[in-house]
Amino acid sequence: MSDHTAEPSRPENGSDPATAEPAAAEVPPPGDTAQQTMPAGVPEPPKVPSYAQQARPTRADPWGQGRTAPKELSLLRPARPGDIPVATLWSVLATGLLSALLLGDGIGLNLLLVALPAALAAYFAARSAARRLRPWTAVWAVGGLALLVVPALRDAGWPSFLAIVSAFALGSLALHGSRSWLGVFLGSLGLLTSVAESLGWAVRGLRDRMAGSRGRWGVVVRSGAVAIVLLIVFGALFASADAAFADVLGDLIPDVSIGDGPWRLFLAVLGLVGALAAAYTAAAPVRWDKLPVRPGKARGRLEWALPLIVLNLLFAGFLAIQLTVLLGGYDKVMAETDLSYSQYAREGFWQLLWATLLTLLVIALALRWAPRGGARDRTLVHGVLGTLCLLTLVVVASALRRMDLYVDAYGLTRLRISVAAVELWLGAVLVLIMAAGVFGARLLPRAVAASAAAGVLAFGLLSPDGLIAEQNVQRYRSDHSIDIEYLQGLSADAVPALDTLPEPLRSCALEEIQRTLRSSDEPWYATSWGESRARDILGDWDPGARTRDCRGLGSGDNGSERGGSDDQYDPYDQYDPYDPY
């Protein structure tokens, strides 16, 4: 007879057999064909065939369907961040508090003051996640903070708006670290994808830390409350005892009223959520570069090159005519075409601008479908596209020359300086594309993004409204007409130039700006340097009766923007009701 009592088996992990359960008490795994010993009187469980066995779902397969997540999705955010660092929590709290106190009164230096603790929150979170500071990350971060200097310096709202939007895009790029075309585009907006997850991350971190150190948090809360009470009590006493101290304290402390409560609360929540999203992204960035992008189908040499060669010939013919115009003089061309001086300069600029934009699109599509057979194909691509880029650069120069002629004739406006700046940036992009053809295109997406941010920063620092006022004043001194009605709509950045006009032009040009300055009581952190300088120049000056007869003053028939006999249609004038642009 065989022995029906099985000897206790030694566990696989090497533990003592005396402490292990007997084999008879163990439940055999499904499909185990080894003989098992069952207690007397207990029926043996039915055997399950191997083909009917199902594997137990694992934690990596939460739905129990035996499926795994798509590889592309798992690579976008490869790991969840650990616990939120204490330094990040304090930085986020400081961001929310400064947002509530400083952002409700206007835009100026306060944006930079709020952005600094938010940047610190992201830095502490990245350091906790063992992320290293890379050169391009530093470029994006420093560039984003530098762009926030524009609202602190300039009173004009339109360059400040461009700078704020660009600063947000650069900050998001700094957190994600993208490098491809798709990655740079999505990375500049990707901060918004971390908002929901960052809230849960912060709640979990606060709950865990509060549960582990309730006593210490209680001490911090009580100490902070006592400090606030002492500041309020003694600050009020000192302010009532000395008027000078009261004035200084009033300038430093934001004026917060009960009626502003909902607005301030919204700003606090906005600052908290923004700082949390930045910190979460810094700890666990979305890798937008991992998104798959299908390469274009390579074309044959003839099919690919023939349309581009024809386009190059067209560009060359146009530029040859432009060279003839430059050598023969504009007077001859105007006599042959029956166009006025302004019409010749005006009618070609927008077409050349669109030609530049479409050329960039053609270059992008050509690179996608370029032949990729070997060295000869690379030489063909570089030669054809390099020639197209070079010819397009000459087109950019021609468009800028036409704009320069028009500005000389009729003065500078916001629209004219804006489109000229865009044309200059497109020329810079063409130069970068040509450099990529020589040195490689690995850095091209980030270089184009950096050039756009640098252009916005330079545009804001140069003070567009100040340049517009200065150029129009110089034209007036050169015996040209001046449009006072248009200059009245400029910001306080134009005051230094407009202040040099003779009376009554000076009073008429500065009347609206001075009225705005005198009715504004923004605190120091919401006042730009341009506005502060304008206050110093104008002081308490009151234009008074000098501005009663300003209608039509300074406008003449010599190319005036409104009503000039030589300029009945001006696509650059924002006041023209027939302006299609």
MARKOLBA-937250 format. One record per residue (C-alpha): residue in one letter; x, y, z. Coordinates in pm, whole numbers, always signed. Example, Ala and Ser with C-alpha at 12.3 -4.5 7.8 and 13.67 -1.06 7.14 Angstrom:
// MARKOLBA-937250
 code     px     py     pz
    A  +1230   -450   +780
    S  +1367   -106   +714
END
This chain:
// MARKOLBA-937250
 code     px     py     pz
    M     +0     +0     +0
    S   +108   +341    -65
    D   +126   +604   +197
    H   -169   +853   +162
    T    -22  +1103   +408
    A   +194  +1352   +226
    E   +505  +1484   +386
    P   +498  +1860   +444
    S   +685  +2026   +162
    R   +944  +2293   +220
    P   +831  +2633    +97
    E  +1007  +2779   -201
    N  +1115  +3089    -13
    G  +1331  +2885   +219
    S  +1128  +2923   +542
    D  +1125  +2668   +818
    P   +907  +2366   +739
    A   +780  +2362  +1096
    T   +614  +2697  +1051
    A   +473  +2623   +705
    E   +121  +2499   +643
    P    +86  +2132   +547
    A    +44  +2057   +184
    A   -298  +1903   +248
    A   -432  +2241   +354
    E   -306  +2420    +47
    V   -538  +2484   -245
    P   -379  +2349   -560
    P   -356  +2590   -845
    P   -582  +2527  -1142
    G   -444  +2287  -1389
    D   -196  +2128  -1145
    T   -175  +1763  -1241
    A    +36  +1662   -946
    Q   -126  +1423   -702
    Q   -269  +1608   -398
    T   -370  +1457    -67
    M   -717  +1553    +57
    P   -861  +1498   +407
    A  -1082  +1197   +456
    G  -1446  +1250   +359
    V  -1379  +1561   +144
    P  -1449  +1504   -226
    E  -1174  +1593   -465
    P  -1250  +1910   -667
    P  -1307  +1858  -1037
    K  -1011  +1899  -1261
    V  -1022  +2197  -1501
    P   -875  +2144  -1847
    S   -585  +2366  -1934
    Y   -764  +2525  -2231
    A  -1044  +2648  -1999
    Q   -813  +2805  -1745
    Q   -809  +3189  -1720
    A   -521  +3388  -1587
    R   -596  +3602  -1282
    P   -606  +3972  -1371
    T   -304  +4164  -1254
    R   -282  +4522  -1130
    A   -144  +4627  -1466
    D   -473  +4508  -1623
    P   -744  +4667  -1404
    W  -1029  +4573  -1636
    G   -949  +4203  -1627
    Q   -964  +4168  -2002
    G   -607  +4064  -2056
    R   -537  +4386  -2245
    T   -265  +4642  -2189
    A   -280  +5014  -2242
    P   -164  +5142  -2581
    K   +207  +5197  -2587
    E   +175  +5552  -2719
    L    -48  +5663  -2432
    S   +174  +5510  -2165
    L   +476  +5693  -2303
    L   +320  +6039  -2287
    R   +334  +6062  -1909
    P   +548  +5761  -1814
    A   +523  +5789  -1436
    R   +310  +5959  -1174
    P   +498  +6197   -945
    G   +568  +6117   -584
    D   +438  +6311   -288
    I   +424  +6684   -338
    P   +722  +6852   -164
    V   +661  +7087   +127
    A   +852  +7365    -51
    T   +619  +7329   -348
    L   +316  +7359   -123
    W   +445  +7681    +31
    S   +531  +7823   -311
    V   +184  +7739   -443
    L    +27  +7904   -138
    A   +240  +8215   -194
    T   +133  +8225   -559
    G   -235  +8213   -468
    L   -197  +8479   -198
    L     -4  +8716   -427
    S   -256  +8659   -707
    A   -541  +8765   -480
    L   -360  +9070   -347
    L   -181  +9202   -656
    L   -364  +9101   -973
    G   -695  +9272   -904
    D   -576  +9629   -966
    G   -424  +9609  -1314
    I   -120  +9471  -1493
    G   +235  +9576  -1435
    L   +515  +9445  -1219
    N   +262  +9228  -1033
    L   +265  +8960  -1305
    L   +636  +8905  -1256
    L   +593  +8901   -876
    V   +327  +8630   -906
    A   +524  +8427  -1161
    L   +834  +8400   -939
    P   +680  +8178   -663
    A   +504  +7973   -933
    A   +843  +7913  -1097
    L   +986  +7814   -758
    A   +701  +7564   -710
    A   +788  +7401  -1042
    Y  +1159  +7402   -957
    F  +1110  +7227   -622
    A   +879  +6968   -780
    A  +1128  +6897  -1060
    R  +1414  +6863   -815
    S  +1209  +6621   -603
    A  +1144  +6413   -916
    A  +1521  +6410   -994
    R  +1482  +6608  -1319
    R  +1795  +6784  -1438
    L  +1808  +7142  -1560
    R  +1889  +7132  -1930
    P  +2011  +7428  -2139
    W  +1691  +7465  -2340
    T  +1482  +7443  -2024
    A  +1679  +7736  -1884
    V  +1631  +7928  -2210
    W  +1253  +7883  -2199
    A  +1229  +7967  -1829
    V  +1445  +8279  -1844
    G  +1274  +8391  -2165
    G   +929  +8352  -2012
    L  +1022  +8560  -1708
    A  +1189  +8820  -1931
    L   +869  +8857  -2135
    L   +680  +8949  -1818
    V   +904  +9255  -1791
    V   +721  +9408  -2090
    P   +397  +9483  -1897
    A   +608  +9634  -1621
    L   +776  +9872  -1867
    R   +513  +9957  -2128
    D   +170 +10112  -2085
    A    +41  +9995  -2425
    G   -187  +9696  -2390
    W   -130  +9523  -2724
    P   +245  +9447  -2692
    S   +185  +9351  -2328
    F    -82  +9102  -2432
    L   +153  +8942  -2686
    A   +424  +8921  -2419
    I   +193  +8756  -2163
    V    +72  +8493  -2411
    S   +430  +8422  -2521
    A   +544  +8396  -2158
    F   +278  +8131  -2091
    A   +389  +7934  -2398
    L   +757  +7949  -2301
    G   +680  +7847  -1943
    S   +488  +7546  -2067
    L   +776  +7453  -2299
    A  +1021  +7479  -2011
    L   +816  +7228  -1811
    H   +770  +6976  -2093
    G  +1107  +6994  -2268
    S   +977  +6923  -2619
    R  +1201  +6933  -2923
    S  +1006  +6818  -3233
    W   +765  +7032  -3436
    L   +458  +6863  -3289
    G   +615  +6857  -2944
    V   +695  +7229  -2948
    F   +345  +7316  -3065
    L   +162  +7095  -2813
    G   +417  +7161  -2539
    S   +346  +7534  -2551
    L    -18  +7458  -2462
    G    +30  +7135  -2267
    L    +22  +7299  -1923
    L   -358  +7296  -1944
    T   -362  +6915  -1953
    S   -218  +6893  -1601
    V   -482  +7101  -1421
    A   -716  +6818  -1316
    E   -443  +6573  -1213
    S   -252  +6838  -1018
    L   -552  +6904   -791
    G   -571  +6539   -686
    W   -194  +6534   -639
    A   -211  +6831   -402
    V   -508  +6692   -206
    R   -334  +6358   -151
    G    -14  +6530    -43
    L   -192  +6756   +202
    R   -392  +6469   +349
    D    -86  +6252   +402
    R   +115  +6529   +560
    M   -165  +6647   +783
    A   -221  +6292   +906
    G   +146  +6245   +990
    S   +216  +6577  +1162
    R   -103  +6726  +1300
    G    +76  +6877  +1596
    R   +335  +7062  +1389
    W    +75  +7200  +1149
    G   -128  +7323  +1441
    V   +175  +7514  +1571
    V   +231  +7670  +1229
    V   -132  +7779  +1195
    R   -144  +7926  +1545
    S   +187  +8110  +1502
    G    +77  +8253  +1166
    A   -254  +8372  +1310
    V    -82  +8544  +1602
    A   +168  +8713  +1369
    I   -113  +8846  +1147
    V   -303  +8984  +1446
    L     +9  +9158  +1575
    L    +80  +9313  +1235
    I   -274  +9445  +1203
    V   -293  +9589  +1554
    F    +47  +9755  +1570
    G    +41  +9855  +1205
    A   -287 +10040  +1262
    L   -146 +10211  +1573
    F   +170 +10328  +1395
    A    -29 +10443  +1091
    S   -257 +10656  +1310
    A    +43 +10798  +1497
    D   +241 +10912  +1190
    A    +99 +11036   +860
    A   +419 +10963   +666
    F   +421 +10603   +785
    A    +53 +10577   +695
    D   +125 +10695   +340
    V   +411 +10446   +298
    L   +199 +10165   +441
    G    -91 +10257   +216
    D   +131 +10244    -91
    L   +276  +9906     +1
    I    -38  +9724   +115
    P   -305  +9650   -149
    D   -643  +9814    -98
    V   -876  +9515    -54
    S  -1246  +9583     +4
    I  -1532  +9348    +84
    G  -1692  +9415   -254
    D  -1383  +9280   -429
    G  -1405  +8954   -234
    P  -1541  +8728   -512
    W  -1298  +8870   -768
    R  -1003  +8831   -532
    L  -1110  +8476   -448
    F  -1123  +8390   -818
    L   -774  +8530   -868
    A   -645  +8331   -568
    V   -792  +8008   -707
    L   -648  +8089  -1051
    G   -302  +8141   -904
    L   -322  +7822   -693
    V   -438  +7607   -984
    G   -181  +7754  -1222
    A   +107  +7699   -980
    L     -9  +7344   -903
    A    -36  +7260  -1273
    A   +314  +7394  -1332
    A   +455  +7193  -1039
    Y   +280  +6872  -1147
    T   +404  +6912  -1504
    A   +757  +6973  -1380
    A   +745  +6652  -1176
    A   +577  +6438  -1445
    P   +590  +6610  -1784
    V   +389  +6494  -2082
    R   +630  +6370  -2349
    W   +462  +6514  -2656
    D   +759  +6411  -2866
    K   +650  +6049  -2821
    L   +339  +6101  -3032
    P   +393  +5913  -3357
    V   +406  +6120  -3675
    R   +398  +5938  -4003
    P   +662  +6052  -4250
    G   +539  +6163  -4589
    K   +566  +5938  -4887
    A   +889  +6007  -5072
    R   +836  +6125  -5428
    G  +1048  +6074  -5734
    R  +1306  +6334  -5826
    L  +1123  +6467  -6131
    E   +781  +6466  -5965
    W   +916  +6651  -5664
    A  +1161  +6894  -5823
    L   +977  +7013  -6134
    P   +707  +7226  -5959
    L   +967  +7381  -5726
    I  +1203  +7466  -6012
    V   +916  +7639  -6195
    L   +838  +7833  -5875
    N  +1203  +7936  -5846
    L  +1197  +8065  -6204
    L   +884  +8269  -6127
    F  +1049  +8419  -5820
    A  +1361  +8500  -6019
    G  +1159  +8679  -6289
    F   +973  +8888  -6031
    L  +1294  +8985  -5857
    A  +1455  +9078  -6188
    I  +1176  +9328  -6246
    Q  +1220  +9458  -5893
    L  +1589  +9513  -5964
    T  +1497  +9704  -6279
    V  +1268  +9928  -6073
    L  +1544  +9998  -5823
    L  +1791 +10086  -6100
    G  +1548 +10280  -6319
    G  +1376 +10468  -6038
    Y  +1022 +10471  -5904
    D   +924 +10778  -6107
    K   +960 +10588  -6434
    V   +753 +10293  -6309
    M   +481 +10520  -6173
    A   +463 +10702  -6504
    E   +430 +10374  -6695
    T   +173 +10217  -6461
    D    -32 +10529  -6378
    L    +11 +10455  -6007
    S    +73 +10717  -5743
    Y   +364 +10703  -5502
    S   +150 +10561  -5222
    Q    -41 +10317  -5444
    Y   +275 +10154  -5575
    A   +414 +10108  -5226
    R    +81 +10001  -5079
    E    -58  +9760  -5335
    G   +236  +9522  -5330
    F   +308  +9480  -4960
    W    +19  +9253  -4866
    Q    +70  +9034  -5171
    L   +439  +8993  -5087
    L   +353  +8913  -4725
    W   +116  +8638  -4835
    A   +374  +8513  -5082
    T   +622  +8475  -4796
    L   +373  +8283  -4581
    L   +275  +8052  -4866
    T   +641  +7988  -4948
    L   +699  +7865  -4594
    L   +403  +7628  -4636
    V   +543  +7504  -4967
    I   +883  +7441  -4804
    A   +721  +7242  -4521
    L   +526  +7022  -4763
    A   +827  +6980  -4989
    L  +1039  +6857  -4700
    R   +769  +6607  -4606
    W   +753  +6456  -4955
    A  +1117  +6502  -5053
    P  +1302  +6207  -5211
    R  +1518  +6021  -4963
    G  +1721  +5785  -5176
    G  +2075  +5889  -5091
    A  +2337  +6161  -5122
    R  +2219  +6274  -5467
    D  +1864  +6323  -5339
    R  +1990  +6525  -5042
    T  +2193  +6745  -5277
    L  +1887  +6801  -5496
    V  +1665  +6891  -5197
    H  +1920  +7128  -5049
    G  +1985  +7299  -5381
    V  +1620  +7351  -5482
    L  +1488  +7453  -5139
    G  +1796  +7662  -5060
    T  +1744  +7859  -5381
    L  +1376  +7907  -5296
    C  +1463  +8033  -4947
    L  +1721  +8275  -5085
    L  +1478  +8416  -5342
    T  +1208  +8447  -5076
    L  +1448  +8648  -4860
    V  +1478  +8898  -5144
    V  +1096  +8911  -5159
    V  +1092  +8989  -4787
    A  +1339  +9272  -4844
    S  +1122  +9407  -5126
    A   +811  +9402  -4906
    L   +993  +9585  -4626
    R  +1118  +9843  -4873
    R   +763  +9907  -4991
    M   +648  +9950  -4632
    D   +932 +10192  -4569
    L   +821 +10401  -4867
    Y   +466 +10407  -4743
    V   +567 +10505  -4388
    D   +783 +10786  -4524
    A   +484 +10918  -4715
    Y   +206 +10880  -4458
    G   +359 +10806  -4120
    L   +378 +10508  -3889
    T    +74 +10338  -3735
    R    +20 +10037  -3513
    L    -88  +9814  -3798
    R   +206  +9914  -4016
    I   +465  +9853  -3749
    S   +301  +9520  -3658
    V   +299  +9375  -4010
    A   +653  +9500  -4069
    A   +762  +9316  -3754
    V   +591  +8998  -3874
    E   +766  +9026  -4211
    L  +1100  +9066  -4036
    W  +1035  +8753  -3829
    L   +943  +8555  -4141
    G  +1276  +8657  -4287
    A  +1450  +8531  -3974
    V  +1266  +8198  -4007
    L  +1391  +8165  -4365
    V  +1747  +8223  -4246
    L  +1703  +7952  -3981
    I  +1572  +7709  -4243
    M  +1875  +7776  -4462
    A  +2105  +7723  -4164
    A  +1928  +7395  -4087
    G  +2000  +7277  -4441
    V  +2372  +7328  -4374
    F  +2410  +7228  -4008
    G  +2113  +6992  -3959
    A  +1749  +7040  -3861
    R  +1759  +6892  -3510
    L  +1739  +7234  -3341
    L  +1514  +7400  -3600
    P  +1175  +7369  -3417
    R  +1314  +7512  -3094
    A  +1511  +7779  -3281
    V  +1195  +7899  -3459
    A  +1004  +7911  -3128
    A  +1291  +8100  -2964
    S  +1304  +8349  -3251
    A   +930  +8417  -3215
    A   +967  +8478  -2841
    A  +1270  +8700  -2897
    G  +1076  +8899  -3156
    V   +785  +8956  -2916
    L  +1027  +9061  -2641
    A  +1212  +9304  -2868
    F   +882  +9441  -3000
    G   +765  +9520  -2648
    L  +1093  +9663  -2527
    L  +1119  +9896  -2828
    S   +788 +10061  -2725
    P   +578 +10060  -3047
    D   +359 +10351  -2937
    G   +667 +10556  -2855
    L   +818 +10483  -3199
    I   +492 +10573  -3371
    A   +473 +10908  -3192
    E   +840 +10986  -3250
    Q   +825 +10907  -3621
    N   +513 +11117  -3677
    V   +662 +11410  -3485
    Q   +978 +11390  -3697
    R   +768 +11393  -4015
    Y   +584 +11702  -3893
    R   +913 +11878  -3835
    S  +1005 +11790  -4195
    D   +703 +11983  -4322
    H   +465 +11687  -4350
    S   +111 +11670  -4216
    I    +34 +11507  -3882
    D   -281 +11324  -3773
    I   -350 +11445  -3418
    E   -675 +11249  -3396
    Y   -486 +10924  -3447
    L   -207 +11016  -3203
    Q   -465 +11089  -2933
    G   -543 +10717  -2916
    L   -188 +10613  -2826
    S    -84 +10506  -2477
    A   +125 +10689  -2220
    D   +439 +10549  -2386
    A   +396 +10819  -2654
    V   +406 +11112  -2408
    P   +783 +11190  -2431
    A   +760 +11238  -2810
    L   +422 +11415  -2815
    D   +536 +11653  -2543
    T   +780 +11811  -2791
    L   +505 +11927  -3031
    P   +428 +12299  -3049
    E   +102 +12434  -2912
    P   -182 +12379  -2969
    L    -84 +12044  -3125
    R    +78 +11937  -2799
    S   -231 +12001  -2587
    C   -461 +11835  -2839
    A   -240 +11525  -2867
    L   -196 +11485  -2490
    E   -548 +11573  -2377
    E   -691 +11221  -2374
    I   -377 +11065  -2227
    Q   -366 +11320  -1945
    R   -734 +11266  -1866
    T   -671 +10892  -1837
    L   -370 +10943  -1613
    R   -551 +11181  -1381
    S   -847 +10945  -1340
    S   -628 +10643  -1266
    D   -526 +10551   -911
    E   -351 +10221   -971
    P    -99 +10110   -705
    W   +273 +10090   -773
    Y   +275  +9720   -861
    A     +7  +9770  -1129
    T   +165 +10080  -1284
    S   +407 +10050  -1573
    W   +727 +10248  -1604
    G   +588 +10415  -1916
    E   +288 +10544  -1724
    S   +504 +10660  -1434
    R   +733 +10849  -1672
    A   +433 +11013  -1839
    R   +307 +11131  -1498
    D   +646 +11285  -1424
    I   +647 +11469  -1759
    L   +291 +11600  -1745
    G   +255 +11647  -1370
    D    -68 +11828  -1282
    W    -90 +11999  -1620
    D   -443 +12076  -1736
    P   -486 +12140  -2112
    G   -790 +12357  -2043
    A   -922 +12576  -2323
    R   -640 +12490  -2560
    T   -815 +12169  -2667
    R  -1149 +12320  -2765
    D  -1065 +12347  -3135
    C   -875 +12023  -3196
    R  -1110 +11872  -3453
    G   -927 +11844  -3783
    L   -616 +12005  -3641
    G   -299 +11875  -3803
    S   -479 +11692  -4085
    G   -410 +11807  -4439
    D   -434 +11696  -4797
    N    -72 +11590  -4823
    G   -125 +11219  -4777
    S   -335 +11239  -4463
    E   -460 +10906  -4335
    R   -821 +11028  -4342
    G   -940 +11262  -4611
    G   -618 +11295  -4811
    S   -678 +11345  -5180
    D   -384 +11124  -5268
    D   -478 +10839  -5037
    Q   -844 +10751  -5072
    Y   -792 +10388  -4972
    D   -551 +10295  -4695
    P   -549  +9924  -4593
    Y   -317 +10002  -4302
    D   -548 +10256  -4134
    Q   -753 +10102  -3855
    Y  -1005 +10385  -3887
    D  -1080 +10321  -4256
    P  -1433 +10165  -4281
    Y  -1342 +10006  -4614
    D  -1034  +9836  -4480
    P  -1060  +9460  -4556
    Y   -768  +9386  -4325
END
